[in-house]
């Protein structure tokens, strides 16, 4: 697996996850001028599935697509378990961090929500995809 392949897969992951994040943000908050930060239906409630799915898909999908380029070929079970653990970790770290940053804030405009969610999702997709693919590459080099 080459650097070019990792760069391409990371760019694709960022683009797809950002588009999905934007679409689901429109569905969740697009009809309102302001949305609550706290509680069911609020921004922090929405960040749980957002962080989980971006991390899961940013790790699992590129890894499954590119596993055939590796020797030894990592098992699907390994890739799925690693993705699930990364997704849980992302939720456990990012949602409380955003909650701390937004303490005292009751509502945010839709534009502010997008300014928070879109960069967060893009950075998360970038980091997770890079880490996952580089991990597989390192695993390949160690077993070579």
Backbone bond lengths (Angstrom), bond angles and torsions (degrees), N, CA, C in turn:
res aa  C-N    CA-C-N  psi(-1)  N-CA   C-N-CA  omega(-1)  CA-C   N-CA-C  phi
1 X - - - 1.451 - - 1.526 107.30 -
2 X 1.312 117.47 123.91 1.458 121.99 -174.39 1.522 111.63 -95.87
3 X 1.328 114.91 166.86 1.464 120.38 176.82 1.523 111.11 -61.26
4 X 1.335 116.15 -38.37 1.465 119.97 179.16 1.517 112.02 -61.77
5 X 1.321 116.07 -41.21 1.464 121.02 177.70 1.525 110.47 -64.37
6 X 1.325 117.02 -43.64 1.461 120.77 179.18 1.530 110.13 -63.74
7 X 1.324 117.11 -42.85 1.470 120.94 179.12 1.527 110.84 -62.89
8 X 1.322 116.95 -43.35 1.467 120.67 179.68 1.521 110.86 -64.30
9 X 1.314 117.44 -47.38 1.461 121.05 -179.51 1.529 111.53 -63.23
10 X 1.325 116.54 -36.59 1.462 120.39 178.23 1.528 110.60 -66.85
11 X 1.310 116.99 -43.78 1.475 120.41 178.45 1.522 110.81 -62.31
12 X 1.318 117.32 -41.64 1.464 121.22 178.17 1.524 110.23 -64.39
13 X 1.313 117.36 -42.62 1.462 121.39 179.07 1.526 111.29 -62.08
14 X 1.322 116.79 -43.54 1.468 120.70 178.15 1.517 109.98 -61.10
15 X 1.330 117.54 -47.00 1.463 121.23 -177.48 1.533 111.80 -63.35
16 X 1.321 116.86 -47.64 1.466 119.92 -177.73 1.522 110.97 -67.35
17 X 1.324 117.52 -46.85 1.456 119.95 -179.92 1.522 112.27 -64.93
18 X 1.328 117.81 -35.31 1.469 120.50 177.11 1.527 111.15 -66.97
19 X 1.320 116.95 -41.75 1.467 119.99 178.34 1.529 111.23 -63.89
20 X 1.326 116.76 -43.94 1.467 120.03 177.85 1.521 111.14 -65.34
21 X 1.314 117.26 -41.06 1.459 121.71 178.44 1.530 110.22 -61.06
22 X 1.321 117.26 -44.61 1.464 121.69 178.27 1.531 110.41 -62.45
23 X 1.326 116.93 -46.45 1.464 120.44 -179.62 1.516 112.84 -60.76
24 X 1.335 116.55 -45.46 1.461 119.11 179.27 1.526 111.84 -70.50
25 X 1.321 117.86 -29.01 1.468 120.56 174.39 1.522 110.47 -66.01
26 X 1.340 116.07 -40.50 1.474 119.45 175.89 1.523 111.25 -62.32
27 X 1.320 116.25 -42.51 1.466 119.66 178.66 1.526 111.65 -63.98
28 X 1.305 117.01 -41.99 1.460 120.64 -175.51 1.527 113.11 -78.61
29 X 1.333 117.69 -39.83 1.461 120.15 -170.66 1.526 114.87 -127.97
30 X 1.320 118.74 -3.34 1.457 121.80 -171.99 1.515 116.28 -66.20
31 X 1.303 117.85 -25.19 1.468 119.94 -178.55 1.511 114.78 -84.88
32 X 1.332 117.57 -0.01 1.456 120.64 -176.42 1.523 110.32 -122.19
33 X 1.331 115.65 149.24 1.459 120.56 176.17 1.530 109.91 -73.81
34 X 1.349 115.47 -37.32 1.456 121.25 179.49 1.516 109.27 -133.13
35 X 1.318 116.05 151.25 1.461 120.99 178.23 1.519 108.66 -132.95
36 X 1.324 116.45 148.57 1.469 118.76 178.39 1.527 111.43 -68.67
37 X 1.307 115.55 152.04 1.463 120.95 176.18 1.524 109.02 -87.00
38 X 1.312 116.92 -38.75 1.461 123.16 -171.72 1.521 111.14 -105.00
39 X 1.310 116.43 157.11 1.456 122.71 172.93 1.519 113.79 86.55
40 X 1.330 114.18 175.62 1.461 121.20 178.66 1.524 108.58 -62.33
41 X 1.313 116.01 130.53 1.455 120.95 -178.00 1.514 113.38 87.52
42 X 1.318 116.82 -3.28 1.452 120.96 179.75 1.516 112.06 -88.44
43 X 1.316 115.00 175.06 1.460 121.39 -177.54 1.532 112.23 -59.15
44 X 1.319 117.20 -46.71 1.468 119.24 -177.60 1.525 111.49 -65.75
45 X 1.316 116.72 -36.11 1.468 121.01 175.83 1.529 109.60 -62.50
46 X 1.333 116.17 -40.40 1.461 121.81 179.67 1.530 112.41 -70.67
47 X 1.326 117.59 -28.04 1.462 120.10 -179.16 1.525 113.09 -69.06
48 X 1.325 117.71 -23.32 1.470 119.77 -179.66 1.532 110.40 -61.71
49 X 1.345 119.73 -58.55 1.472 117.48 178.75 1.531 112.82 -68.71
50 X 1.330 117.39 -28.73 1.465 120.00 178.79 1.523 110.42 -62.54
51 X 1.324 117.27 -53.48 1.470 121.19 -179.65 1.526 111.12 -63.32
52 X 1.326 116.13 -41.24 1.457 119.97 -179.03 1.524 111.29 -61.76
53 X 1.324 117.07 -50.34 1.466 120.35 -175.01 1.527 112.81 -71.70
54 X 1.332 117.91 -39.41 1.467 119.21 177.94 1.526 110.09 -61.76
55 X 1.326 115.98 -42.81 1.463 119.47 179.76 1.524 111.01 -67.44
56 X 1.313 116.81 -46.30 1.456 120.61 -179.39 1.527 111.04 -60.23
57 X 1.329 116.65 -50.04 1.462 119.91 -176.83 1.529 111.50 -71.86
58 X 1.327 117.80 -34.52 1.455 120.90 178.66 1.519 113.01 -69.03
59 X 1.317 116.52 -21.90 1.455 120.80 178.20 1.526 111.74 -95.22
60 X 1.322 116.21 -50.44 1.462 120.96 -170.31 1.535 112.56 -73.90
61 X 1.309 118.05 -49.64 1.469 120.33 -172.65 1.532 112.35 -61.95
62 X 1.351 119.94 -52.64 1.467 117.84 178.58 1.530 112.88 -62.60
63 X 1.321 116.77 -34.62 1.466 119.86 179.31 1.518 111.39 -66.23
64 X 1.329 117.10 -43.04 1.466 119.95 178.62 1.522 111.58 -66.75
65 X 1.318 116.30 -40.26 1.465 120.05 -179.77 1.525 111.05 -63.24
66 X 1.317 117.39 -37.67 1.461 121.17 -172.62 1.519 114.75 -102.15
67 X 1.309 118.45 4.10 1.461 119.94 -177.14 1.526 112.42 -64.39
68 X 1.317 117.34 -26.87 1.472 120.18 -179.01 1.535 112.08 -68.41
69 X 1.347 117.24 -17.76 1.465 121.31 179.06 1.527 112.15 -81.95
70 X 1.320 117.50 -3.04 1.458 120.74 -172.34 1.515 112.25 -107.49
71 X 1.308 113.87 155.84 1.451 120.35 175.60 1.528 107.53 -141.09
72 X 1.291 121.28 116.39 1.456 127.26 1.19 1.532 110.45 -74.14
73 X 1.304 115.54 151.50 1.468 121.44 179.83 1.526 108.11 -70.98
74 X 1.354 117.25 122.30 1.465 118.75 178.79 1.523 110.51 -67.54
75 X 1.320 115.92 146.82 1.462 119.44 -179.30 1.530 110.32 -72.25
76 X 1.305 114.85 152.16 1.461 120.57 176.57 1.526 109.57 -62.51
77 X 1.318 116.08 -37.54 1.463 120.26 179.00 1.531 110.82 -60.17
78 X 1.331 117.39 -44.65 1.466 121.50 177.74 1.522 110.90 -58.65
79 X 1.317 116.58 -46.73 1.463 121.23 -178.42 1.525 110.85 -63.37
80 X 1.326 117.30 -44.12 1.474 120.79 -179.74 1.527 112.00 -66.74
81 X 1.328 117.08 -44.98 1.466 119.81 179.57 1.524 111.64 -63.54
82 X 1.337 115.71 -42.43 1.460 119.04 177.74 1.525 110.74 -61.99
83 X 1.333 116.84 -42.00 1.457 120.61 178.16 1.516 112.79 -62.33
84 X 1.329 116.66 -43.29 1.468 120.27 178.26 1.526 111.85 -63.68
85 X 1.325 116.50 -42.89 1.467 119.59 179.21 1.529 111.47 -65.50
86 X 1.316 117.17 -41.19 1.462 120.39 176.84 1.531 111.13 -63.43
87 X 1.328 116.60 -40.23 1.459 120.71 179.95 1.528 111.18 -64.31
88 X 1.322 116.95 -43.84 1.466 120.19 176.86 1.521 111.14 -62.98
89 X 1.321 116.83 -42.20 1.453 120.92 178.31 1.530 111.18 -62.00
90 X 1.319 117.03 -42.94 1.463 120.81 179.42 1.522 111.07 -60.28
91 X 1.327 116.91 -44.13 1.470 120.40 178.89 1.524 110.34 -64.17
92 X 1.324 116.86 -44.83 1.463 120.81 -177.09 1.529 113.21 -67.65
93 X 1.323 117.30 -23.87 1.467 120.58 179.54 1.529 111.61 -96.40
94 X 1.326 117.18 -48.38 1.466 119.69 -170.93 1.527 114.10 -75.99
95 X 1.313 118.44 -42.08 1.468 119.55 -177.04 1.539 110.82 -63.51
96 X 1.338 120.08 -48.17 1.468 118.28 176.26 1.539 113.09 -63.44
97 X 1.329 117.22 -33.62 1.461 120.09 177.95 1.520 110.73 -63.77
98 X 1.327 117.14 -46.10 1.466 120.50 177.53 1.527 110.18 -64.62
99 X 1.331 117.47 -37.97 1.470 121.03 177.57 1.526 110.36 -60.33
100 X 1.322 117.50 -42.37 1.468 120.21 177.43 1.529 111.36 -64.08
101 X 1.319 116.00 -41.40 1.470 119.71 179.68 1.525 112.40 -65.79
102 X 1.326 116.51 -30.82 1.467 120.63 -176.17 1.535 113.29 -100.76
103 X 1.334 117.64 8.70 1.464 118.32 -179.26 1.523 109.26 -58.71
104 X 1.310 115.17 137.54 1.457 121.54 -177.17 1.519 113.89 88.95
105 X 1.314 117.58 -10.91 1.461 121.88 178.28 1.523 108.34 -95.93
106 X 1.307 116.64 124.49 1.465 120.36 -178.14 1.524 113.16 -94.85
107 X 1.336 117.07 -38.92 1.466 120.85 -179.45 1.523 109.22 -136.88
108 X 1.326 114.49 155.50 1.466 121.84 174.35 1.516 108.45 -132.85
109 X 1.319 115.91 148.44 1.456 119.98 174.51 1.520 109.13 -71.37
110 X 1.324 115.31 160.78 1.464 119.03 178.38 1.522 110.81 -60.16
111 X 1.327 116.84 -38.96 1.473 120.17 178.35 1.523 111.08 -62.19
112 X 1.323 117.61 -41.67 1.470 121.07 178.89 1.527 110.74 -65.45
113 X 1.315 116.57 -37.14 1.464 120.12 177.47 1.525 110.17 -62.64
114 X 1.333 116.51 -44.00 1.465 119.52 177.82 1.524 111.24 -63.98
115 X 1.336 117.22 -40.23 1.467 120.81 178.91 1.517 111.51 -64.50
116 X 1.315 117.62 -24.34 1.460 121.00 176.62 1.526 111.62 -87.38
117 X 1.336 116.47 -50.67 1.463 120.94 -171.91 1.526 113.89 -72.19
118 X 1.312 117.93 -40.98 1.469 119.21 -174.80 1.531 112.95 -67.35
119 X 1.333 119.64 -48.94 1.472 117.41 176.07 1.529 112.68 -64.88
120 X 1.323 117.45 -38.93 1.454 120.56 178.09 1.531 110.54 -59.29
121 X 1.323 116.90 -46.38 1.460 121.25 179.57 1.518 112.71 -65.32
122 X 1.333 116.80 -40.20 1.471 120.07 179.69 1.527 111.31 -66.48
123 X 1.325 116.83 -43.72 1.461 120.34 178.92 1.526 110.41 -65.89
124 X 1.317 116.34 -40.71 1.463 120.33 178.25 1.526 110.87 -62.45
125 X 1.326 117.44 -46.75 1.473 121.03 178.38 1.522 110.68 -60.83
126 X 1.318 117.31 -42.65 1.464 121.38 179.92 1.529 110.53 -61.85
127 X 1.314 116.28 -51.55 1.474 120.37 -176.58 1.523 111.77 -62.92
128 X 1.319 116.72 -45.85 1.464 120.47 -176.20 1.526 111.17 -67.96
129 X 1.314 117.23 -42.33 1.463 120.07 -179.64 1.525 110.89 -65.83
130 X 1.337 115.80 -47.00 1.463 119.14 177.33 1.524 111.36 -58.78
131 X 1.320 116.55 -48.51 1.462 120.84 -177.90 1.528 111.11 -61.88
132 X 1.328 116.42 -43.38 1.470 120.07 -177.74 1.526 111.71 -66.09
133 X 1.325 116.75 -47.05 1.467 119.25 -178.26 1.524 111.79 -70.61
134 X 1.325 116.90 -38.84 1.465 118.76 176.25 1.523 110.61 -65.31
135 X 1.322 117.13 -35.70 1.461 120.57 176.88 1.516 111.65 -62.46
136 X 1.322 115.98 -41.65 1.465 118.96 177.15 1.524 111.02 -66.31
137 X 1.321 116.67 -39.07 1.455 120.69 178.57 1.529 110.10 -64.56
138 X 1.318 116.75 -44.41 1.468 120.09 178.26 1.519 110.51 -62.95
139 X 1.316 115.99 -40.28 1.480 121.03 178.26 1.526 110.10 -60.53
140 X 1.342 115.22 -38.83 1.468 120.00 178.50 1.520 110.63 -65.59
141 X 1.347 116.54 -42.58 1.456 119.83 -177.77 1.525 111.51 -68.00
142 X 1.318 116.84 -36.12 1.464 120.59 179.89 1.518 110.57 -66.94
143 X 1.340 117.57 -36.93 1.456 121.40 -177.86 1.540 112.79 -85.74
144 X 1.321 116.53 -4.58 1.477 119.05 -178.59 1.499 112.14 -74.27
